[in-house]
């Protein structure tokens, strides 16, 4: 496990498929494949995998889909084994 000081927070990378919780983590991973788990279905799906294109205060953009942040339970980096 590696640790580094980022701002006033200590962050620990626990693995390849780490959870993205903060905006700076999302910013660092734009262009990466991510997996999003939802509280309720979005377009009939509760699990969405795709490329993180961007985000704002209200939504996360995955493969040109704007997903409301309030509906997201988890975002993590997707690693293809």
Order of alpha helices (4+ residues) and beta strands (2+ residues): beta-beta-alpha-beta-beta-beta-beta-beta
